[in-house]
C-alpha cells in the first residue's frame, strides 16, 4: 500500500526570484497532499533537473534570464511529452498565454490571481485537465470575439517571437544564439523577419513595441 508521502503531488517551482519561490513553497506547505520536490531559477536548470526530480507538475514562470520560460516549456515537452506544466506570468497580454498553451503547457495562471488559484491550478494540471485563470480566459475570449488579438507580435512565428522577446530586453545576437541554442546567423535571419513584420528599423524600436503591448516589463 502506498504511503501518504508517495501519494502527494510532486511539484517543481521554477522562478528566478527566490522570494517568489519561497512564497509559493510556504503556501503549498499548508497542503499535505502537495510536496515541493525541486526548485530552479532558470529554464536551463529546470530542464536539467527535471529527469531527477520527476515532478507531477512544473510551475514555470515565463519571464526569466537565459532561454526564458516559454522556450523551457518547449524543451521540457520535447524531453517528456507527458510533462504537465503550469505557466505563470505577470504580464497582462494575450500573446503569452496563447503561445505557451500552444507550446504544450496544460495551464496558465496570472500572478495577480488569488493564492488559492495556484492550488486549484496545480490540482487541475496534475489531473491532466486544462486550466486558465478567469481574468486571462476572459481576455482571450474577448480577443476571439473581436476577431483575434491586434497585437502585432501575433504575426511572428514561435521562434521569431522568442528571438523578439530577447532582443526587446536588450540582448545581443550572440547571447540569444547561446540561450536558444541556435546559430548567430539563424538569429540574424529571424531578426530580419521580425523587423519586417513589426515595421521596426532597430532594436530600440522593437523594445518600444514590446513595452507598448505589455510583453516585457519596463526596467
C-alpha positions as CSV (number, residue, x, y, z in Angstrom):
1,X,0.0,0.0,0.0
2,X,1.3,3.5,-0.9
3,X,2.3,5.8,2.0
4,X,0.8,9.2,2.3
5,X,4.1,10.8,1.1
6,X,4.1,8.6,-2.0
7,X,0.6,9.8,-2.9
8,X,1.5,13.5,-2.7
9,X,1.5,15.7,-5.8
10,X,5.2,16.4,-6.6
11,X,5.8,20.0,-7.7
12,X,8.8,21.7,-9.2
13,X,8.9,25.5,-8.8
14,X,10.7,27.5,-11.5
15,X,11.1,31.2,-10.9
16,X,14.2,33.4,-11.0
17,X,13.1,35.3,-7.8
18,X,14.0,33.4,-4.6
19,X,11.3,35.3,-2.6
20,X,8.6,34.3,-5.1
21,X,9.6,30.6,-4.8
22,X,9.7,30.9,-1.0
23,X,6.2,32.3,-1.0
24,X,4.9,29.6,-3.2
25,X,6.7,26.9,-1.1
26,X,5.2,28.3,2.1
27,X,1.7,28.4,0.6
28,X,1.9,24.8,-0.7
29,X,3.4,23.6,2.6
30,X,0.0,24.1,4.2
31,X,-1.5,21.4,2.0
32,X,-0.3,17.9,2.9
33,X,-1.3,16.4,-0.5
34,X,1.4,18.6,-2.2
35,X,5.1,18.3,-1.9
36,X,7.7,20.7,-3.5
37,X,10.4,18.3,-4.6
38,X,12.6,20.7,-6.6
39,X,13.2,24.4,-7.4
40,X,15.1,26.1,-10.2
41,X,15.8,29.7,-11.0
42,X,16.3,29.3,-14.8
43,X,14.7,27.3,-17.6
44,X,18.0,25.7,-18.2
45,X,18.2,24.4,-14.7
46,X,14.6,23.2,-14.8
47,X,15.3,21.1,-18.0
48,X,18.4,19.7,-16.4
49,X,16.9,18.8,-13.1
50,X,13.5,17.5,-14.4
51,X,14.6,13.9,-15.0
52,X,15.9,13.5,-11.5
53,X,13.0,15.4,-9.7
54,X,10.3,13.6,-11.7
55,X,7.6,16.2,-10.7
56,X,3.9,15.7,-11.4
57,X,3.6,19.4,-12.1
58,X,6.1,22.0,-13.2
59,X,5.1,25.5,-12.1
60,X,7.0,27.6,-14.7
61,X,7.5,31.4,-14.6
62,X,7.7,32.8,-18.2
63,X,10.0,35.8,-17.6
64,X,13.4,34.6,-16.6
65,X,17.0,35.2,-17.7
66,X,18.5,32.8,-20.2
67,X,16.2,30.9,-22.5
68,X,13.1,32.0,-20.6
69,X,10.1,30.1,-19.6
70,X,8.4,29.8,-23.0
71,X,11.5,28.1,-24.5
72,X,11.9,25.9,-21.4
73,X,8.3,24.7,-21.8
74,X,9.0,23.7,-25.4
75,X,12.2,21.8,-24.3
76,X,10.5,20.1,-21.4
77,X,7.7,18.8,-23.6
78,X,10.3,17.7,-26.2
79,X,12.1,15.9,-23.4
80,X,9.0,14.4,-22.0
81,X,5.7,14.7,-24.0
82,X,3.8,13.7,-20.9
83,X,5.2,16.6,-18.8
84,X,2.5,18.7,-17.1
85,X,3.3,22.4,-17.0
86,X,1.5,25.2,-15.3
87,X,2.8,28.5,-16.7
88,X,2.9,31.7,-14.6
89,X,3.2,35.2,-15.8
90,X,2.9,38.8,-14.5
91,X,2.0,40.0,-18.0
92,X,-1.5,41.1,-18.9
93,X,-1.2,40.4,-22.7
94,X,-2.9,37.6,-24.6
95,X,0.2,36.7,-26.5
96,X,2.0,34.9,-23.7
97,X,-0.9,32.6,-22.8
98,X,-1.6,31.7,-26.4
99,X,2.0,30.9,-27.1
100,X,2.7,28.8,-24.0
101,X,-0.6,26.9,-24.3
102,X,0.2,26.2,-27.9
103,X,3.7,25.0,-26.8
104,X,2.1,22.4,-24.7
105,X,1.5,23.8,-21.2
106,X,-1.7,22.5,-19.6
107,X,-2.3,25.6,-17.5
108,X,-1.8,29.3,-17.4
109,X,-2.1,31.4,-14.3
110,X,-1.6,35.2,-14.0
111,X,0.5,36.1,-11.0
112,X,-2.2,38.6,-9.9
113,X,-4.5,35.7,-9.2
114,X,-5.6,34.9,-5.6
115,X,-3.3,32.4,-3.7
116,X,-6.0,29.7,-3.7
117,X,-6.0,29.8,-7.5
118,X,-2.4,28.3,-7.5
119,X,-3.7,25.3,-5.6
120,X,-6.7,24.9,-7.9
121,X,-4.5,25.2,-11.0
122,X,-1.9,22.7,-9.7
123,X,-4.6,20.1,-8.9
124,X,-6.2,20.6,-12.3
125,X,-3.0,20.3,-14.3
126,X,-1.9,17.2,-12.2
127,X,-5.2,15.6,-13.2
128,X,-4.4,16.3,-16.9
129,X,-7.1,19.0,-17.1
130,X,-6.5,22.4,-18.8
131,X,-6.6,25.4,-16.6
132,X,-6.7,29.1,-17.4
133,X,-7.4,31.7,-14.7
134,X,-10.6,33.6,-15.1
135,X,-9.1,37.0,-16.0
136,X,-6.9,35.6,-18.7
137,X,-9.7,33.4,-20.0
138,X,-11.9,36.4,-20.3
139,X,-9.2,38.4,-22.1
140,X,-8.7,35.5,-24.6
141,X,-12.4,35.2,-25.2
142,X,-12.9,38.9,-25.8
143,X,-9.9,38.9,-28.3
144,X,-11.5,35.9,-30.1
145,X,-14.9,37.6,-30.3
146,X,-13.2,40.7,-31.7
147,X,-11.6,38.7,-34.4
148,X,-8.3,37.8,-32.6
149,X,-5.7,39.9,-30.9
150,X,-4.5,43.0,-32.7
151,X,-1.1,42.6,-31.1
152,X,1.5,42.9,-33.9
153,X,3.6,40.2,-32.3
154,X,0.9,37.6,-33.2
155,X,2.3,37.8,-36.8
156,X,5.5,36.2,-35.6
157,X,6.4,32.5,-35.8
158,X,7.1,30.8,-32.5
159,X,10.9,31.1,-33.0
160,X,10.6,34.7,-34.2
161,X,8.6,35.5,-31.0
162,X,11.3,34.0,-28.8
163,X,14.0,36.0,-30.6
164,X,11.9,39.2,-30.5
165,X,11.4,39.0,-26.7
166,X,15.1,38.6,-26.1
167,X,16.0,41.4,-28.5
168,X,13.4,43.6,-26.9
169,X,15.1,43.0,-23.5
170,X,18.4,44.3,-24.9
171,X,20.2,41.0,-25.5
172,X,22.7,40.8,-28.3
173,X,22.7,38.3,-31.2
174,X,25.5,36.1,-29.7
175,X,23.7,35.8,-26.3
176,X,20.4,35.0,-27.9
177,X,22.1,32.3,-30.0
178,X,23.5,30.8,-26.9
179,X,20.2,31.0,-24.9
180,X,18.1,29.4,-27.7
181,X,20.8,27.0,-28.9
182,X,20.7,28.3,-32.5
183,X,23.4,29.8,-34.7
184,X,24.1,33.6,-34.7
185,X,23.2,33.6,-38.5
186,X,19.8,32.0,-37.7
187,X,19.2,34.7,-35.1
188,X,20.1,37.3,-37.7
189,X,17.6,35.8,-40.2
190,X,14.9,35.8,-37.5
191,X,15.8,39.4,-36.6
192,X,15.4,40.5,-40.3
193,X,11.9,38.9,-40.4
194,X,10.9,40.3,-37.0
195,X,11.8,43.9,-38.1
196,X,9.9,43.5,-41.4
197,X,6.8,42.1,-39.7
198,X,6.8,44.7,-36.9
199,X,7.8,47.6,-39.0
200,X,10.8,48.3,-36.8
201,X,14.2,49.5,-38.0
202,X,16.3,48.8,-34.9
203,X,16.4,47.1,-31.5
204,X,15.2,50.2,-29.7
205,X,12.0,50.3,-31.7
206,X,11.5,46.5,-31.0
207,X,11.7,47.3,-27.3
208,X,9.1,50.0,-27.6
209,X,6.7,47.7,-29.4
210,X,7.2,45.1,-26.7
211,X,6.7,47.7,-23.9
212,X,3.6,49.1,-25.6
213,X,1.9,45.7,-25.8
214,X,2.9,44.6,-22.3
215,X,5.2,41.8,-23.5
216,X,8.1,42.9,-21.3
217,X,8.5,44.9,-18.1
218,X,9.8,48.4,-18.1
219,X,13.3,48.5,-16.4
